[in-house]
Amino acid sequence: MNYDKNAEESDKYQQPHFKSHANHPHIDTCIWMMSDAGKPEENPSGEDRDEVRHPRPKATNVVDIFEPRHSDTFLGVGSANARPPAVVSNDATQENGDQAGIRTGATTTSRLEKLIDCWSNIEVENRRNHRVIANGRMLTYHQLCLRISIISEEENGTRVVYGGARVKAWPEKNPTHYYVNFMDRCDRFPEMTGDKSLTISLPIKRLKQSRRGALLTDRIEQALKPDHYLKVYAWGDIIARTGSKKGYELELVALDNLVLKVVKKNPARRKQSLATDKSN
């Protein structure tokens, strides 16, 4: 009990003690808020006061509301030459999702890439536990993104569709379009002119005019290199291709609703696959 010490002559120590004020709350990153998060205040009698609680920080930075863009965002003056670097990953890491950063505390976005980064960072088994309002519809993160091969006509336009894709520039000399051709097919859609393939048509003129176009172009050009391909995430409507063209096209009302991730093929996995084929 320190009765043998003189309080006036001895060193004094005081534990930090802070109390949240209703009109002046601590910031979310405050160490005292983080350590006390979710703990109820106590009455002098020792009973918990359930009605007074500190805000509990989220276990992960989850986007709660996604409002897709309804038109392209055009370049401003002086930004036409802006060209962000491409992001290239290895296909061996794609199954665990991309680990791109998410802005702390953001719960609403109109940027599909931000939503996909959030979806990728949530463990697969936990996606059923988080919900998002996507274009006015309540979904779990498990329901949010569907592969091309399993999306149905009823779900068309209400989910993010994704899958691997290869890119083709057309025409080969002085191209005017990039065609993003999905490896998967719309298996739950009826055949359209004898085909169920899915394509995204990207006019180069549109890419040059859009604020997001430089980033998409850079990733497309990376994917055109040998042993590279794209992992595509898109919010749009799957419609039948017109004229004599076969299959379906994914219509994008805004390029902000398109996310392209460049993937480099894994040589070791390819050799293993070839070896397995020979042994069979």
N, C-alpha and C positions, 0 to 999 in steps of 0.2 A: 504493500500500500504506500510505500515511500514516506512513511512517517518520520524516518530518520533524516530526511532532506529538507532543507530550507527552501520553500517555494520561491522566495525572492532572489535567492542566489543560484538556484539550479536552472539548467536549460529547460525550456518549455516546448512541448510538441503538441500540435493540434491537428487532428485529422481533418482533411478537406470536407466541408459539408455545404451542400448546395440544395436549394429547394426550388422547384419549378414554379414560376409565377404565372398565373392564368393569362395575363396580358403580355408577358415577356418570356415565352418558352425558350428552352435551350435549343440550339441547332441540332439536327439529326445526328451529326458526327461527334457530338460532345461525349466524351468518355463516360461521364457520370450518367447521362441519359441512356447510353448503350448498356451499361452495367445494371441499371435499375429498371430497364424496359420491362413492362408487363408486371412489375411488382406492385401490389396494392398498398396504399398507405395504411398505417396502423393507428388505431385509437389508443389513448392512454391506458384503456382497459385491456389492451392486447388483442382486441377483435379487429378483424380485417374490415376495411371500408371498401366494398366492391365498387361503389359508385365513383371513386376517385382512382384513376389509373393513369400511368404514364403510357404514351403511345408505344406500341411494340413495332420495332423495325421489321420489314419484310425479310424473309429468308433469302429471297432472290429479287432482283429488280424486274418485276413483271409488268409488262404493258397491259393495262386494263381495257383500253379502248383503242381500236384501230379504225380510222376513217380514211378509206382509200381516196386518192386524188381523182378528180373527174376531168382534168385537162392537163396538158403539158405545161411545165413552167419554162418559159422561154429565157434565153440568155439575155443578160443585161449588157449595157455598153461596157466594153473593155474586158469582158469575161470570156470572149469567144475562144481564146487560146488556152483556157484553163484545162489542164489534163492531169487528173489525179493518177498516181501509180496504180498498176494492177495488183491485185491480191491473188497470189498463187499458192495453193495448198497441195498436199499429196493425197491421193485417193485412199491411202491407208488410214488417214485420220478423219475422213468424211463421215464415217458411221457414228462417231462420237459428237459430231456437230462442230461448227465453227466457234471459236472462242473469242470473237470480236467483242470489244467493250460495249457496254451499255451505259448511257448517262444515268447517273444515280438519281433516283427520285422521280423519274419521268414515268407517267402512267398512261399518257395519251399520245398518239402519234399518227401522222398521215404518211410516214415513210415506211414502206414495206421492208426495207433492209433492216431498219431498227427492230421491227417486229420479228423478223426471221432470226436476227442475232439473239433476241430474247428467247424464242422458241428453241434454238439450238443449245442454249445454255441451261435449259431445264432438263434434268434427267428424264429419260424416257418413261420410267415408272412413275414419275411425279407429274406428268403432263395432264393426267386426269384430275389432279387436285387444284389446278389453276384455271380460271375462266377469263375469257376476253370477249368484249362486245365488238364484233367485226362487221362493220357496215350496218349496225343496228340489230344484229343477230347475236344472241348469247351462245357461245361455244366453249368447250373445254380446249385446252391446248392440244389434247390428243385428237380432237376433231378438226383442228384448224388447218393443218397441212395434209393433203392427200396426194398420193402418187397418181400419175396419169392413168395407170392401168386399173385403179380401183375406184376412181371418181365416177359417179353415176350422173345421168341426165338431171335427176332431181336436185343434186348437189351443185350442178353447174352454176358458176357465177357467185357462189356463196362460200367458197373455200379457196385457200391458196393451193395451187397445183404445183407439183415439183417433180423433177427427174433429171437424169443425165441427158445431154444433148450435144450434137455436133453442129458446127457452123459451116455454112457455104456462102461464099461471096458470088453474086451474080450481077451481070456476066463476069466471066473470069478476068477479062481486061476492062479496065475502067468500070468497076462495079457500081451499081445504083442501089442495090439492096443486099442486106445480109439475111439469110434464112437460117433460123435456129430450128433444127430438126430433132425432136425428141427421140430417144432410143426406145422408150416405151410407146405403147399404142393405147388408144381409147377403147379398151376391151369391153367396157360396159355400154358403149354407144353402138348404134347400128352402123353397118358398113356404109360409107359414102363413096359412091362410084367405085365400089369394090375394095375400099381401103379404110383403115382406122388410124392412120398415122396423124400426128399432130405437129404443126409448124407454127412458128412465130415469124412474121414478116416485118423486117425493120428497114424502112427506107433510109438511106444514108443522109438524105436531105433533112429528114425529121430529126435524126441523131445530131446533126450539126446545129440545128436550131434550138434544141432542148438543153436546159441547164444540166441535166443528167446525162446527156448524150455523149460527152467526152469520156466519162467514166465507163459507160457501157461499150463504147467503141474500143477503148483500151483493153478491156477484158475480152472482147470478141477477137481482137488481133492476137492476144496471147493464146487464145484457144485454137487459133488457126495453125499454131506451131505443131510440129510432129509430137506425138505422145501427150497431147493435151486435149481436154474437152471441158465442157461447161456443166455445172450443176445449176439448174434454173429453178427459180421460184417466181410465180406470177399470179397476179390477181386479175382475172378478166373472164370473158365469156368464150366458151368453146363453140365455134360456129362452123357450119359446112363451108368448104372452099368453093368458090364460084367457078363457073365455066367448066373447062375440061380437067381442072385440077382435082386430084384425088385427096380423100381424107378430110381432115379438119384443120382449122386455124384458130389460134388463141388470140382473140381481139383485145388489144390494150387501149383503153381510153387515155392513159397517161403512162409515160415511161417511168415515172416514179413507182409504178405498180409492178416493176420488173426488177428482179435481182439476179445477177449473174456471178457465180463463183467459179474461178478458174481452177481446174484440177489437173495435176500432172500424174500420169499413169505410173503405177508402181512397177518397175522392171522385175523385181523379185516375184511379185504376185503373177505377172504375165508368164515368166519362165516356169513357175510352179504349175500354172494352168496348162501350158503346153506339154509339160512332162506327164501330167495326169492324162491328157488326151492320148498321148502316145502309148502309155501303159494300158489304156483301155482298147 
